[in-house]
């Protein structure tokens, strides 16, 4: 991608240039001391990237994950060194295991201080090595463009996954040669550089399929990622094949389709679905890892059944079952090759169909018989099936639902009906907060948070009292970085002069308020989030706790809380906690 290149630039500016070159429109994250050069570059430069300020690094990673799933573009998140890296890790695990490409950028301590025990030093490369598809440390500004290209190439090709970059603060400030500032536009979305399987193996697979008597298709998340829904439906209807899905594959075909028998396996399947897979003499796994859940701990398909396995990752094929035909390639391209080959066959060579509709109808009848009896129950407490039944009736067809992988998963995967194909149900591999999620962006982004995010507004006359909570860069509504002219020149005072907060409160507070010149912590008011002591207690001293009671006009009840809180006369949208 060609673009105007400056004569010289810092590493932080080069990073912004590279993200812009890859078409990045949103970054989710929050600032720390080691991130200031990067934030200053975001503030100064014209790039068209919106920075979404998050509650903490975990939220940033999960929001980047949700963004990538909905848009099929790369989700980008960022955070500071030390604890910021450990907080961002859970979201990367989820994304990587779910084959979702997100890029996490964690700033880091100076390369010259490594090994001398600086505050927040952490071996980020070692931490993220088992959690990502690719990770690296930007320890040389000259190599930054090349490493960013490597990260995007790794995330989007083959089986998509997560990448991580450690970005030391001295590298952010170092001069970077502009000649390498280019990007491959193919890696702006995923899957990129998709490849079709060997045509010879495609022919063998179709021959084996046409000789079978009771075949079965089991789809994982691969066909959803590759956008293979149309090719799958054409293939299924052509041969009247039954289709089951894994939990991740839910939505690859409309669950109202007569050939869809729903989720199979130990987390959302049913006895009838298990029996149908066990009765198959040939199973086609498409973009499915055939792991313990989908296969009932590898008890289905039964021994003796023929296996055709399609996957973009060759390491998945043959990992659990003796495979007769291996097709390494993109699910959409593989199914397109199937359909093209079938198009070339004469009617004499085509079977009349495999009675897949009847197989699916038998399974769905058994599933719905059990479901309806529980969904209409008036039992107390309310049964989960009744909740899912209400969702089926009330949610629009284009709703996007995210559920926790714990208790909600078997109910949502078994009974939530996806009426249209596509990625509209997300039951994560590891763990995401269990909340419904709907389009369009950005409203969906808040769904992955336990509570909605609140953006900072610059405060006139604000003086920073803590370098860990404030910086020369403040934030405006919409999370676009803006410079605060007062705090930019503030002399940082010892953090011991201000109320201390437990570490689990600091990210929340730093995302929602600012210290004023009188040492008071100012928060947006009226609050746009649920208020509890747990979330907003600043110390064990009760006078630092957010009041939970308001008067009729919505302002803090001074009679109950005395001098503990007041509303600023010149800033009625800010609550002052004293």
C-alpha positions in Angstrom: 0.0 0.0 0.0 1.5 3.3 -1.1 1.3 6.4 1.0 3.1 9.6 1.6 6.2 9.0 3.7 7.8 11.5 6.0 11.5 12.2 6.0 11.9 11.0 9.6 9.7 9.7 12.4 9.8 8.1 15.7 8.9 4.5 16.5 5.6 5.5 17.9 4.8 7.5 14.8 5.9 4.6 12.6 3.5 2.3 14.5 0.6 4.7 13.8 1.6 4.8 10.1 1.6 1.0 9.9 -1.7 0.6 11.6 -3.2 3.2 9.2 -1.7 1.3 6.3 -3.5 -1.8 7.4 -6.8 0.0 7.5 -7.2 -0.1 11.3 -10.1 2.2 12.3 -10.4 1.4 16.0 -8.0 0.7 18.8 -9.2 -0.5 22.2 -7.1 0.2 25.3 -5.9 2.5 28.0 -2.8 4.5 28.8 0.1 3.9 31.2 3.4 5.6 31.8 5.3 3.5 29.2 2.6 4.2 26.5 2.9 8.0 26.5 4.9 8.4 23.3 2.4 6.2 21.4 -0.5 8.2 22.7 1.2 11.4 21.9 1.6 10.2 18.3 -2.0 9.2 18.1 -2.9 12.8 19.3 -0.6 14.6 16.9 -1.0 12.6 13.7 -3.8 12.6 11.1 -4.7 8.9 10.9 -8.5 8.4 11.1 -8.2 5.9 13.9 -10.6 6.1 16.8 -9.2 5.1 20.2 -11.8 3.5 22.4 -10.9 4.0 26.1 -11.6 0.9 28.1 -12.1 0.0 31.7 -9.0 -2.2 31.8 -6.8 -4.3 29.5 -9.0 -7.3 29.7 -11.9 -5.3 28.3 -9.7 -4.0 25.6 -8.8 -7.4 24.4 -12.3 -8.8 24.5 -13.6 -5.7 22.7 -11.0 -6.2 20.0 -12.1 -9.8 19.8 -15.7 -8.9 19.4 -14.9 -6.3 16.8 -12.9 -8.8 14.7 -15.7 -11.4 14.8 -18.3 -9.0 13.7 -16.3 -7.1 11.0 -13.9 -9.8 9.7 -11.2 -7.2 10.2 -8.2 -7.2 12.6 -9.1 -6.2 16.2 -6.4 -4.1 17.8 -5.9 -3.5 21.5 -3.2 -1.9 23.5 -2.1 -1.5 27.1 0.9 -0.6 29.3 3.7 -2.8 30.6 3.7 -5.1 33.6 0.2 -5.7 34.9 -1.2 -4.3 31.7 0.4 -7.3 29.8 -1.0 -9.8 32.3 -4.4 -8.3 32.1 -4.5 -8.4 28.3 -3.5 -12.1 28.1 -6.9 -13.7 28.8 -8.5 -12.0 25.8 -5.6 -13.2 23.6 -6.0 -16.8 24.7 -9.7 -16.6 23.8 -9.1 -15.1 20.4 -6.3 -17.4 19.5 -8.1 -20.6 20.5 -11.2 -19.4 18.6 -9.1 -18.5 15.5 -9.8 -14.8 15.7 -7.0 -12.4 14.7 -6.4 -9.7 17.2 -3.2 -7.7 17.6 -2.2 -6.7 21.2 0.4 -4.0 21.6 1.8 -3.7 25.1 4.3 -0.9 25.8 7.3 -1.9 27.8 10.1 -0.6 29.9 13.2 0.8 28.2 15.5 -1.8 26.5 18.4 -0.2 28.3 16.9 -0.9 31.7 16.0 -4.6 31.1 17.6 -6.8 33.7 18.1 -3.9 36.2 14.7 -4.5 37.9 12.8 -1.5 36.7 9.2 -1.1 37.8 6.8 -3.2 35.6 9.6 -5.2 34.0 8.1 -8.4 32.6 9.4 -10.9 30.0 6.5 -10.3 27.6 7.8 -12.6 24.9 8.0 -15.5 27.2 4.5 -14.7 28.6 2.8 -14.6 25.3 4.7 -17.4 23.5 2.2 -20.2 24.4 -0.9 -17.8 24.2 -0.6 -16.5 20.6 0.0 -17.6 17.1 3.0 -15.2 16.9 4.6 -12.7 19.2 7.7 -10.5 19.3 9.5 -7.7 21.0 10.1 -4.4 19.0 13.6 -3.9 20.5 14.9 -2.1 17.4 13.0 0.8 15.8 14.5 -0.1 12.4 12.8 -3.5 12.4 9.3 -2.1 13.4 7.6 -2.0 10.0 8.9 -5.5 9.1 7.7 -7.0 12.5 4.3 -5.3 12.2 3.9 -6.9 8.7 4.9 -10.3 10.1 2.3 -9.9 12.8 -0.5 -9.1 10.4 0.6 -11.9 8.0 0.6 -14.4 10.8 -2.8 -13.3 12.2 -4.7 -13.5 8.9 -3.1 -16.5 6.9 -3.7 -20.2 7.5 -5.6 -20.7 10.7 -6.2 -17.1 11.9 -5.0 -16.3 15.4 -3.7 -13.7 17.9 -0.5 -11.8 17.8 1.4 -9.7 20.4 4.0 -7.0 20.2 6.0 -5.6 23.1 6.8 -2.0 22.4 9.6 -0.6 24.7 9.3 3.1 25.5 12.8 4.0 24.2 11.9 2.3 20.8 8.8 4.4 20.7 11.0 7.5 20.8 13.8 6.2 18.6 14.1 7.2 15.0 12.6 4.8 12.4 13.6 4.8 8.7 10.5 5.6 6.6 11.4 3.5 3.6 9.8 0.4 5.1 6.4 1.9 5.7 4.3 -0.3 3.5 1.6 -2.9 4.1 -0.1 -5.7 2.1 -3.8 -4.8 1.8 -4.6 -8.5 1.6 -3.9 -8.7 5.3 -6.5 -6.1 6.3 -9.1 -8.8 6.7 -9.2 -12.5 7.2 -8.8 -15.2 6.1 -6.1 -14.0 3.8 -4.3 -15.9 1.1 -6.8 -18.7 1.3 -5.8 -21.8 -0.6 -7.8 -24.6 -2.1 -7.1 -28.3 -1.4 -5.4 -30.6 -3.9 -7.9 -31.3 -6.7 -6.8 -35.0 -6.8 -7.8 -35.3 -3.1 -11.1 -33.6 -3.8 -11.9 -36.2 -6.4 -11.0 -39.0 -4.0 -13.2 -37.5 -1.3 -16.2 -37.1 -3.6 -15.8 -40.7 -4.9 -15.7 -42.0 -1.3 -18.8 -39.9 -0.4 -20.8 -41.2 -3.3 -20.1 -44.8 -2.3 -21.3 -44.3 1.3 -24.8 -45.1 2.4 -25.3 -42.8 5.5 -22.8 -39.9 5.4 -22.8 -37.0 7.9 -21.3 -33.5 7.9 -19.9 -32.0 11.1 -19.0 -28.3 10.8 -16.8 -26.4 13.2 -16.0 -22.7 13.2 -13.9 -22.9 10.0 -16.7 -22.5 7.5 -18.1 -19.6 9.5 -14.7 -17.8 9.4 -14.2 -18.5 5.7 -17.8 -17.4 4.8 -18.6 -20.9 3.4 -22.3 -20.7 4.2 -23.6 -20.5 0.6 -21.3 -23.2 -0.7 -22.2 -25.5 2.2 -25.9 -25.0 1.7 -25.6 -25.8 -2.0 -23.6 -28.9 -1.3 -26.0 -30.1 1.4 -29.1 -29.6 -0.7 -27.6 -31.1 -3.8 -27.0 -34.5 -2.0 -29.6 -34.2 0.8 -26.9 -34.5 3.4 -27.5 -34.1 7.2 -25.5 -31.4 8.9 -24.4 -31.2 12.5 -22.2 -28.5 14.0 -19.9 -28.1 16.9 -20.5 -25.3 19.4 -18.2 -23.0 17.4 -19.9 -24.0 14.2 -23.3 -22.9 15.3 -24.8 -20.6 12.7 -22.9 -22.1 9.7 -26.3 -23.1 8.4 -29.7 -21.8 9.5 -31.0 -24.1 12.2 -34.4 -23.9 10.7 -33.0 -25.6 7.5 -34.6 -29.1 7.1 -31.1 -30.7 6.9 -29.7 -29.2 10.1 -29.8 -31.4 13.1 -28.1 -28.8 15.4 -25.2 -29.0 17.8 -23.7 -32.4 18.4 -21.5 -33.4 21.3 -21.4 -33.2 25.1 -22.1 -29.4 25.4 -25.4 -28.8 23.7 -26.0 -32.1 21.8 -28.7 -34.6 22.6 -28.9 -38.4 22.6 -30.6 -38.4 19.2 -27.8 -36.4 17.6 -25.1 -38.6 19.1 -26.9 -41.7 17.8 -27.2 -40.1 14.3 -23.4 -39.5 14.2 -22.7 -43.0 15.5 -24.8 -44.5 12.7 -22.9 -42.7 10.0 -20.6 -44.8 7.8 -18.8 -41.6 6.6 -18.2 -38.3 8.4 -16.9 -35.1 6.8 -15.3 -32.8 9.3 -15.2 -29.3 7.9 -13.1 -26.7 9.8 -13.6 -28.7 12.9 -10.9 -29.9 15.3 -12.9 -33.0 16.3 -12.0 -32.4 19.9 -13.4 -33.9 23.1 -16.6 -31.9 23.3 -17.8 -32.4 19.7 -17.0 -36.1 19.6 -18.2 -37.1 23.1 -14.6 -37.7 24.1 -13.8 -39.2 20.8 -16.5 -41.9 21.1 -18.2 -40.7 17.9 -17.8 -41.3 14.9 -17.7 -45.0 15.6 -14.7 -47.1 14.7 -14.9 -48.2 11.0 -16.5 -45.0 9.8 -14.7 -43.3 6.9 -13.3 -39.9 7.7 -12.9 -36.9 5.3 -11.3 -34.0 7.1 -11.1 -30.4 5.7 -9.1 -27.8 7.6 -6.7 -24.9 6.9 -4.4 -26.2 9.6 -2.7 -29.5 8.6 -1.9 -30.3 12.2 -5.6 -30.6 13.1 -6.2 -33.4 10.5 -5.5 -36.9 11.8 -4.9 -35.7 15.4 -7.8 -37.7 16.8 -9.2 -40.0 14.0 -7.7 -42.2 11.3 -8.4 -40.1 8.3 -9.1 -41.5 4.9 -8.9 -38.3 2.9 -7.1 -35.1 4.1 -8.0 -31.9 2.5 -5.8 -29.0 3.6 -7.3 -25.7 2.6 -10.0 -23.1 3.1 -13.4 -24.5 3.9 -15.2 -22.2 1.3 -12.8 -23.1 -1.4 -13.0 -26.8 -0.6 -16.8 -26.8 -0.7 -16.7 -24.8 -3.9 -14.4 -27.5 -5.4 -16.9 -30.2 -4.3 -19.7 -28.4 -6.0 -17.8 -27.8 -9.2 -16.8 -31.5 -9.4 -20.5 -32.5 -8.8 -21.6 -30.1 -11.5 -19.4 -32.0 -14.0 -20.9 -35.4 -13.1 -23.8 -36.7 -15.2 -27.1 -37.7 -13.7 -26.2 -41.3 -14.0 -23.3 -40.9 -11.6 -25.3 -39.0 -9.0 -27.1 -40.7 -6.2 -30.7 -39.8 -5.5 -29.7 -38.3 -2.1 -28.8 -39.5 1.3 -32.1 -38.9 3.1 -30.4 -36.2 5.3 -33.6 -34.3 5.8 -35.2 -37.3 7.4 -32.2 -37.9 9.7 -32.2 -34.2 10.8 -36.0 -34.2 11.4 -35.7 -37.2 13.7 -33.0 -35.5 15.7 -34.8 -32.2 15.9 -38.1 -33.8 16.9 -36.4 -35.5 19.8 -34.6 -32.3 20.8 -37.7 -30.1 20.6 -39.9 -32.7 22.5 -37.6 -32.4 25.5 -37.2 -28.7 25.1 -40.9 -27.8 24.9 -41.7 -29.6 28.0 -39.2 -27.5 30.0 -39.7 -24.2 28.1 -43.3 -24.0 29.1 -42.7 -24.9 32.8 -43.8 -22.4 35.5 -41.3 -23.9 37.9 -39.5 -21.6 40.4 -36.7 -20.7 40.0 -37.2 -20.1 36.3 -35.8 -22.8 34.1 -33.0 -21.9 31.7 -35.0 -23.5 28.8 -37.8 -21.0 29.4 -35.3 -18.1 29.1 -33.9 -19.4 25.9 -37.5 -19.9 24.5 -38.2 -16.3 25.3 -35.0 -15.2 23.4 -36.1 -17.3 20.4 -39.4 -15.6 20.3 -38.3 -12.0 21.0 -34.9 -11.5 19.4 -34.7 -10.2 15.9 -33.2 -12.7 13.3 -30.1 -10.6 12.9 -29.3 -10.5 16.6 -25.8 -11.4 17.8 -25.7 -13.3 21.1 -22.7 -13.9 23.3 -22.9 -16.3 26.1 -20.5 -17.5 28.8 -19.0 -20.9 28.1 -19.9 -22.2 31.6 -23.5 -22.9 32.6 -25.2 -21.0 29.8 -23.4 -22.8 27.1 -25.3 -26.1 26.9 -28.6 -24.4 26.9 -27.7 -21.7 24.3 -26.0 -24.1 22.0 -28.7 -26.7 22.2 -31.9 -24.6 22.1 -31.1 -21.0 20.8 -32.3 -21.1 17.2 -30.1 -19.4 14.6 -32.7 -18.5 12.0 -30.2 -17.1 9.5 -26.7 -18.4 8.7 -23.7 -16.4 9.9 -21.7 -15.6 13.0 -24.6 -14.6 15.2 -24.0 -16.8 18.2 -20.7 -16.8 20.1 -20.0 -19.3 22.8 -16.4 -18.6 23.5 -13.6 -21.2 23.9 -12.3 -19.9 27.2 -14.5 -17.2 28.9 -16.2 -13.9 28.0 -18.7 -12.1 30.1 -22.2 -13.5 29.6 -24.2 -10.8 28.0 -26.3 -10.4 24.8 -24.7 -8.6 21.9 -26.3 -6.9 19.0 -25.3 -4.9 16.0 -24.3 -2.3 14.9 -21.0 -1.1 16.2 -20.3 0.5 18.5 -23.2 -0.6 20.7 -22.1 -4.2 20.4 -18.7 -3.3 21.9 -20.2 -2.5 25.2 -21.7 -5.9 25.4 -18.4 -7.6 26.1 -17.9 -5.3 29.2 -19.2 -6.1 32.6 -20.3 -2.4 32.7 -20.4 0.2 30.0 -17.3 2.3 29.4 -17.2 6.0 30.3 -14.9 8.3 28.5 -12.9 11.1 30.2 -13.4 14.8 29.5 -10.6 17.2 29.9 -11.0 19.3 33.1 -10.0 23.0 33.1 -7.4 23.7 35.7 -6.8 20.0 36.6 -3.5 19.2 38.1 -2.2 15.6 38.0 -1.4 14.2 41.5 -0.4 10.7 40.4 1.8 9.8 37.4 0.2 6.4 37.3 -3.4 7.8 37.0 -2.9 11.0 34.9 -0.6 11.9 32.1 0.1 14.8 29.7 -2.5 13.3 27.6 -6.2 13.5 28.7 -9.2 12.1 26.8 -12.2 13.6 25.3 -15.6 12.2 24.7 -15.3 9.6 22.0 -12.0 8.5 23.3 -10.0 10.6 20.9 -6.7 11.7 22.6 -6.5 15.4 23.4 -3.8 17.3 25.2 -4.7 19.0 28.5 -2.6 22.2 28.6 -2.5 22.3 32.3 -1.7 18.8 33.2 0.9 18.7 30.4 3.1 20.9 32.6 2.1 19.5 36.0 4.7 18.6 38.5 3.9 15.0 39.6 3.6 14.7 43.3 4.2 11.6 45.3 1.4 9.1 45.1 1.5 8.8 48.9 -0.2 12.3 49.1 -3.4 11.0 47.6 -5.8 8.2 48.7 -4.6 4.9 47.6 -6.7 2.3 45.8 -6.3 -1.4 45.7 -4.8 -2.5 42.4 -8.0 -4.0 41.1 -9.7 -0.6 41.4 -7.1 1.5 39.7 -7.8 0.6 36.1 -11.5 1.4 36.6 -10.8 4.7 38.3 -8.2 5.7 35.9 -10.7 5.2 33.0 -13.3 7.4 34.6 -12.0 10.4 36.5 -9.2 12.8 37.2 -7.5 14.5 40.1 -8.3 18.2 40.4 -6.0 20.8 41.8 -7.4 20.4 45.3 -6.6 16.7 45.4 -10.2 15.6 44.8 -11.1 12.7 42.5 -13.6 13.9 40.0 -16.0 11.5 38.3 -18.6 12.0 35.5 -22.0 12.7 37.1 -24.8 11.5 36.9 -23.1 8.2 36.5 -23.7 6.1 33.4 -22.8 2.9 35.2 -24.2 0.9 38.1 -22.7 2.2 41.4 -21.5 -0.1 44.1 -18.9 0.1 46.8 -17.1 -2.7 45.2 -16.5 -0.9 42.0 -15.8 2.6 43.3 -14.3 2.3 46.8 -11.1 4.3 46.7 -9.8 3.2 50.2 -11.0 1.6 53.3 -11.9 5.0 54.6 -15.7 5.5 54.2 -15.3 9.2 53.2 -13.7 8.1 50.0 -16.5 5.8 48.9 -18.9 6.8 46.2 -22.3 7.6 47.6 -25.0 5.2 46.4 -27.9 7.4 47.3 -29.2 10.4 45.3 -31.8 13.0 46.0 -34.9 13.5 43.8 -32.9 15.7 41.4 -30.3 12.9 40.8 -27.5 14.7 42.7 -25.7 13.3 45.7 -27.7 13.3 48.9 -25.7 15.7 51.0 -27.9 15.1 54.1 -26.8 11.4 54.1 -23.2 11.9 53.1 -22.3 15.3 54.5 -19.1 16.5 53.1 -18.2 13.2 51.3 -19.3 14.3 47.8 -20.3 17.4 46.0 -21.1 18.5 42.5 -18.7 21.0 40.9 -20.3 24.4 40.4 -18.6 25.0 37.1 -18.7 21.4 36.0 -22.2 20.0 36.9 -21.4 16.9 34.9 -18.6 15.9 37.4 -18.9 14.6 40.9 -16.1 15.5 43.3 -15.2 12.8 45.8 -13.3 14.5 48.8 
